[in-house]
Amino acid sequence: MADNSPNPVPFSEPPYLRGLPSPYITDAHREFQKRCRRFMWENLIQHAMEWEKLGTVPEHVFHTFCKYNMLLPNMPAPLPVDWLKRLGIDDILGVKVEDWDYIYTGIYCDELNRSGLSGPGGSLNAGFAFGIPPIVKFGSKELQERFLPDLLTGRKRACIAITEPEAGSDVANIVTTATKSADGKYYIINGTKKWITNGIWSDYATMAVRTGGPGPSGLSVLVVPLKNHPGVTMRRLKVAGQVAGGTTYIELDDVKVPVSNLIGKEGQGMRLIMTNFNHERLVIAIGVTRAARVALSAAFSYCLKREAFGKTLMDQPVVRHRLAKAGAELETMSAWVEQILYQLCHLSKEEGDLQLGGLTAMAKAKSAMVLNECAQVAVLLFGGNGFTQAGQGELVEAILRDVPGARIPGGSEDVLLDLSVRQLVKIYQAQEKKLSQSSKI
């Protein structure tokens, strides 16, 4: 839809877009949503399926988004206001950069993924969501001066490069090495990175490397040049879903990087990576929840008109049962994500990481489970059409292929579920210790 009329099909929109009251959404948020939806339709959503089938979003789309500051919303809130002001960036579609909060982030990510396909949006936002934030949060002043002017304006592109062929969710055991040169001026990097979203188009990678011994204490993070840099070889990987996302395999053979490209200090890599994961997982959860809406509402609409055994599918109790079970999961997930976004607006970064880190990991894992349920239901109800990469069911067929891309990146499902409970146990133990100490006073 090009206009802002709410989609009347059940499960197609979050409650506030159906005209229902919301404790989180202000008039300013609603006005931004209208402008954002119009921009996304004109520049991305109406072409999303075409570009996903082609496997690449045209390069001019990235530049258009940057021209209107429409990739900055992928960064954690609050935005780096001082840097943006220095670069002459004062607003995002009318919202002052200093007024940006996580509710705006949620609206933006929802609209970015309105097509239901993660590949087209993922081809644009990975650098801003995952690659640039560690430089903003932990980079030295000198490092920021060298890289942020080009990265924040989109003159150069970035990605995040953590995963390796033998180390995905097990970040602590990556093996790509960065050894200092004899003169101490460079790191010499050797290793491989795999499944790197946007890597093929990126000028730089925010890369996890091993500068020390085994385990998490030996990890560091560097800004590593990619395109046309000596020793760097990149090729695209064929993946089942998210085809337009530019998934890349990177080989690093004696790649020289100045020691001044270190983000933070040596040995701090695990902490830097984990801190950024909270935002990454939240952004994924928002987009995944929108994809689940697209799949389930498409199935709902189809069931109202498709006839079988002398009546519509919607007249079949078993069909209504499937829609109800998936819809309950979807609306529950949507409400949880909104709650986390609101809480982040009212907590400091440190308190948000502490209180919501485990829950955000759990939410990301759960959102992918919900997408899996909604996509499976949609494909089943579309029948043969849902098994065909063209025609009425092509969208739900593509969304189902995207499901592993929701369940694995950003920490695979089982790892995140375990992590979330371990984090909750830590919080409980810390609180219990405080209570026992206070009772002794």
C-alpha positions in Angstrom: 0.0 0.0 0.0 1.4 3.4 -1.0 -0.9 5.4 1.4 -1.2 5.3 5.1 -4.6 3.7 5.4 -4.4 0.9 8.0 -4.5 -2.6 6.5 -7.9 -3.9 7.7 -6.9 -7.6 7.6 -6.5 -9.0 11.1 -3.0 -9.4 12.4 -1.6 -7.1 9.7 -0.8 -4.1 11.9 0.3 -3.4 15.5 -2.6 -2.1 17.6 -1.7 1.6 17.4 -2.0 1.5 13.6 -5.5 0.0 13.9 -6.6 3.1 15.8 -6.4 1.5 19.2 -5.0 3.5 22.2 -1.3 3.0 23.0 0.6 4.1 26.2 3.8 4.3 24.2 3.0 6.1 20.9 2.7 9.9 20.9 1.3 12.2 18.2 4.9 12.9 17.1 5.6 9.2 16.7 2.4 8.7 14.6 3.4 11.6 12.3 6.8 10.1 11.8 5.3 6.7 11.0 3.2 8.3 8.2 6.3 10.0 6.7 8.4 6.9 7.2 5.9 4.5 5.5 5.6 6.8 2.5 9.4 7.0 2.1 9.8 3.2 2.5 7.1 2.5 -0.1 8.5 4.9 -2.6 12.2 3.8 -2.2 12.1 0.2 -1.2 8.9 -1.7 -0.3 7.2 -1.6 -3.7 10.3 -3.1 -5.4 11.3 -5.5 -2.5 10.2 -8.8 -4.1 11.7 -7.8 -7.5 15.0 -7.0 -5.9 15.0 -10.1 -3.7 14.5 -12.2 -6.8 17.4 -10.4 -8.5 19.5 -11.0 -5.5 20.6 -7.3 -5.1 19.1 -4.0 -4.2 20.4 -1.3 -6.7 23.3 0.8 -5.3 21.3 4.0 -5.8 18.9 2.9 -3.1 21.6 3.0 -0.4 22.6 6.5 -1.5 18.9 7.7 -1.5 18.5 6.5 2.0 21.7 8.2 3.1 20.7 11.4 1.4 17.6 11.6 3.6 19.4 10.3 6.8 17.2 7.3 6.6 19.8 4.7 7.7 20.8 6.6 10.9 17.6 5.2 12.7 19.3 1.8 12.7 21.8 3.0 15.3 21.1 2.6 19.0 19.1 5.4 20.6 20.0 8.0 21.7 21.8 8.9 18.5 25.3 10.4 18.4 23.9 13.9 18.4 27.2 15.8 18.6 28.6 14.0 15.6 25.5 14.3 13.6 25.3 18.1 14.2 28.9 18.5 13.2 28.0 16.8 9.9 25.1 19.1 9.3 22.5 16.4 10.2 19.7 17.9 12.3 16.7 15.7 11.7 15.3 12.5 10.3 12.2 13.1 8.2 11.3 16.0 10.5 12.3 14.4 13.9 15.1 16.3 15.5 18.1 13.9 16.1 18.2 14.9 19.8 14.5 13.8 20.2 15.1 10.4 18.7 14.1 7.6 21.1 13.7 3.8 20.9 10.0 4.1 20.0 11.0 5.9 16.8 13.5 3.1 16.3 10.7 0.5 16.6 8.5 2.3 14.1 11.3 2.7 11.7 12.4 -1.0 11.8 8.8 -2.1 11.5 8.3 0.0 8.3 11.7 -1.0 6.9 10.5 -4.6 7.0 6.9 -4.0 5.8 7.5 -6.1 2.7 8.0 -9.2 4.9 11.3 -9.9 3.2 14.4 -9.4 5.3 16.9 -9.3 2.4 16.2 -5.9 0.9 16.3 -4.0 4.2 19.2 -6.1 5.4 21.2 -5.0 2.3 21.0 -1.4 3.6 21.1 -1.3 7.3 23.8 -3.8 8.6 26.6 -1.2 8.7 24.6 1.4 10.6 23.0 -1.1 13.0 26.0 -3.2 13.8 29.2 -2.0 12.2 29.3 1.7 13.2 28.0 1.7 16.8 31.2 0.2 18.3 33.2 3.0 16.8 30.8 5.6 18.2 30.7 4.0 21.7 34.3 2.8 22.1 36.5 4.3 19.4 39.2 6.8 20.3 38.7 10.4 19.2 41.3 10.0 16.5 39.6 6.8 15.2 36.3 8.5 15.1 37.7 11.5 13.3 39.1 9.2 10.6 36.0 7.1 10.0 32.7 8.6 11.3 32.4 11.5 8.8 32.3 9.1 5.8 30.4 6.3 7.6 27.6 8.3 9.1 26.9 10.1 5.8 27.1 6.9 3.7 30.1 8.0 1.6 31.7 4.7 2.8 29.9 1.5 3.8 30.7 -0.8 6.8 29.7 -4.2 8.1 30.2 -6.2 11.2 32.5 -9.3 10.8 32.5 -11.6 13.8 31.3 -15.1 12.6 33.8 -17.6 11.2 33.4 -21.0 9.6 34.1 -22.7 12.9 32.8 -20.1 15.3 29.4 -18.5 15.0 27.5 -18.1 18.3 30.6 -19.3 20.1 32.2 -15.9 19.8 34.9 -16.5 22.4 36.6 -19.1 20.2 37.1 -17.2 17.0 40.6 -17.9 15.5 41.3 -15.1 13.1 44.6 -13.7 14.4 45.9 -10.1 14.5 49.6 -10.1 15.3 51.7 -7.0 15.6 54.4 -6.3 13.0 58.0 -6.2 14.1 58.0 -2.4 14.2 54.7 -2.4 16.2 52.9 -0.1 13.7 50.5 -2.6 12.2 48.4 -5.6 13.0 48.9 -8.5 10.5 45.5 -10.3 10.1 45.1 -13.9 9.0 41.9 -15.9 8.9 38.4 -16.1 7.5 35.0 -14.5 8.2 31.8 -16.2 6.9 28.1 -15.2 6.6 29.0 -11.5 6.7 25.9 -9.5 5.8 26.7 -6.6 3.3 30.4 -7.6 3.3 30.6 -7.6 -0.5 29.7 -3.9 -0.7 31.6 -2.7 2.4 34.7 -0.5 2.5 35.3 -1.4 6.1 34.5 -4.1 8.6 34.3 -3.8 12.4 36.0 -7.1 12.9 36.6 -9.4 15.9 40.1 -10.7 15.9 42.4 -12.6 18.3 45.2 -10.5 19.6 46.0 -12.6 22.7 45.6 -16.1 24.0 42.6 -18.4 23.9 39.2 -17.5 25.2 37.4 -14.2 25.5 40.2 -12.3 27.1 42.3 -12.7 23.9 39.8 -10.9 21.7 40.0 -7.4 20.3 38.0 -5.4 17.7 39.6 -3.6 14.7 38.4 -1.4 11.8 39.6 -3.4 8.8 39.6 -2.1 5.2 38.0 -4.5 2.8 37.3 -3.3 -0.8 40.5 -3.5 -2.9 42.7 -3.8 0.2 45.8 -6.0 -0.2 45.3 -9.5 1.2 41.5 -9.3 1.3 39.4 -11.6 -0.9 35.6 -11.5 -0.8 32.9 -13.6 -2.5 29.2 -13.8 -2.1 27.6 -16.9 -0.6 24.4 -18.5 -1.9 22.0 -18.7 1.0 18.4 -20.1 1.1 16.7 -16.8 2.3 17.6 -13.1 2.6 19.1 -13.4 -0.9 19.5 -9.7 -1.4 21.4 -9.2 1.9 24.8 -9.7 0.3 26.0 -12.6 2.5 29.8 -12.7 2.1 32.8 -15.0 2.7 36.0 -13.0 3.5 39.5 -14.3 3.4 42.3 -12.4 5.1 45.9 -13.2 4.1 48.6 -11.1 5.8 46.3 -8.0 5.8 48.1 -5.0 7.3 46.0 -2.7 9.5 47.4 0.3 11.5 47.4 -0.3 15.2 45.4 2.9 15.5 42.5 1.1 14.0 42.0 -0.7 17.3 38.6 0.0 18.9 38.9 0.4 22.6 41.8 -1.6 24.1 43.3 -5.0 23.4 41.5 -7.8 25.2 38.2 -5.8 25.4 36.7 -7.3 22.3 34.3 -9.7 24.0 32.8 -6.9 26.1 32.5 -4.6 23.0 30.8 -7.3 21.0 28.4 -8.4 23.7 27.3 -4.8 24.3 26.4 -4.3 20.7 24.6 -7.6 20.5 21.7 -6.2 22.7 20.8 -3.6 20.0 21.4 -6.1 17.2 19.0 -8.6 18.7 16.3 -6.0 19.4 16.5 -4.7 15.8 16.2 -8.3 14.5 13.2 -9.0 16.8 11.3 -6.0 15.5 11.8 -6.8 11.8 11.0 -10.5 12.4 7.8 -9.6 14.1 6.8 -7.5 11.1 7.6 -10.4 8.8 5.3 -12.7 10.9 2.5 -10.1 10.5 3.0 -10.1 6.8 2.9 -13.9 6.5 -0.1 -14.4 8.8 -2.2 -11.6 7.5 -1.6 -12.8 3.9 -2.8 -16.2 5.0 -5.9 -14.7 6.7 -6.8 -12.8 3.6 -6.3 -15.8 1.4 -8.5 -18.0 3.6 -11.4 -15.5 3.3 -11.6 -16.1 -0.5 -10.1 -19.5 -1.2 -12.8 -22.2 -1.5 -12.4 -25.9 -0.7 -15.0 -28.6 -0.1 -17.8 -26.3 -1.0 -16.9 -23.4 1.4 -14.1 -21.0 2.1 -11.1 -22.0 4.0 -12.2 -19.6 6.8 -15.4 -21.6 7.2 -13.2 -24.6 8.2 -12.8 -24.8 12.0 -9.3 -26.3 11.7 -8.2 -23.3 9.6 -9.5 -20.9 12.2 -7.8 -22.8 14.9 -4.4 -22.5 13.1 -4.9 -18.8 12.6 -5.9 -18.2 16.2 -2.9 -20.1 17.7 -0.4 -18.3 15.4 -2.2 -14.9 16.0 -2.0 -15.3 19.7 1.7 -15.9 19.5 2.2 -12.9 17.2 0.3 -10.4 19.2 2.0 -11.5 22.4 5.4 -11.1 20.8 4.5 -7.6 19.4 3.4 -6.4 22.8 6.6 -7.7 24.4 8.8 -5.9 21.9 6.9 -2.6 22.4 7.4 -3.0 26.2 11.2 -3.4 25.8 11.4 -0.4 23.5 9.5 1.7 26.1 11.7 0.5 28.9 14.9 1.4 27.0 13.5 5.0 26.6 13.5 5.3 30.4 16.7 3.4 31.4 20.3 4.4 31.2 22.5 2.4 28.7 24.1 0.6 31.6 20.9 -0.2 33.4 19.2 -1.3 30.1 22.1 -3.7 29.3 21.9 -5.1 32.8 18.2 -5.5 33.2 17.2 -6.2 29.6 20.2 -7.9 28.1 19.0 -11.4 28.9 15.4 -10.6 28.1 16.4 -9.1 24.8 18.2 -12.3 23.9 15.1 -14.3 24.8 12.9 -11.9 22.8 15.0 -12.3 19.7 14.9 -16.1 20.0 11.1 -16.0 20.6 10.5 -13.7 17.7 12.1 -16.2 15.4 9.9 -19.0 16.8 6.9 -16.9 16.2 7.9 -16.2 12.7 8.5 -19.9 12.1 4.9 -20.6 13.4 3.3 -17.8 11.3 5.2 -18.7 8.2 4.5 -22.4 8.5 0.8 -21.8 9.0 0.7 -19.4 6.0 2.4 -21.9 3.7 0.2 -24.7 4.8 -3.0 -22.6 4.3 -1.8 -21.4 0.9 -1.3 -25.1 0.0 0.4 -25.6 -3.4 0.5 -21.9 -3.9 2.6 -21.6 -0.8 5.1 -24.0 -2.2 5.6 -22.0 -5.4 8.1 -19.2 -6.1 5.6 -17.3 -8.2 1.9 -16.3 -8.1 -0.4 -15.9 -5.1 1.8 -17.6 -2.5 5.3 -16.4 -3.6 5.6 -14.0 -0.6 4.8 -16.5 2.1 7.1 -19.0 0.3 9.9 -16.5 0.5 9.2 -15.6 4.1 9.4 -19.2 5.1 12.9 -19.5 3.5 13.9 -16.4 5.5 13.1 -18.1 8.8 16.6 -19.7 9.4 18.0 -16.2 8.9 16.0 -15.1 11.9 16.7 -18.1 14.1 20.5 -18.2 13.6 22.2 -14.8 13.2 22.7 -12.5 16.2 23.1 -15.7 18.3 21.4 -18.9 17.4 18.2 -19.8 19.1 19.3 -22.4 21.6 22.4 -20.3 22.6 20.2 -17.2 23.2 17.7 -19.1 25.3 20.4 -20.5 27.5 22.1 -17.1 27.7 18.9 -15.4 28.7 18.4 -17.6 31.7 22.1 -17.4 32.8 21.7 -13.6 32.7 18.6 -13.7 34.8 20.3 -16.0 37.3 23.2 -13.5 37.6 20.8 -10.6 38.3 19.0 -12.7 40.9 22.2 -13.7 42.6 23.4 -10.1 42.7 20.1 -8.9 44.2 20.1 -11.8 46.7 23.6 -10.9 47.8 22.6 -7.2 48.4 19.6 -8.3 50.4 21.6 -10.6 52.6 24.2 -7.9 53.2 21.6 -5.3 54.1 19.9 -7.7 56.5 23.1 -8.0 58.4 23.4 -4.3 59.0 
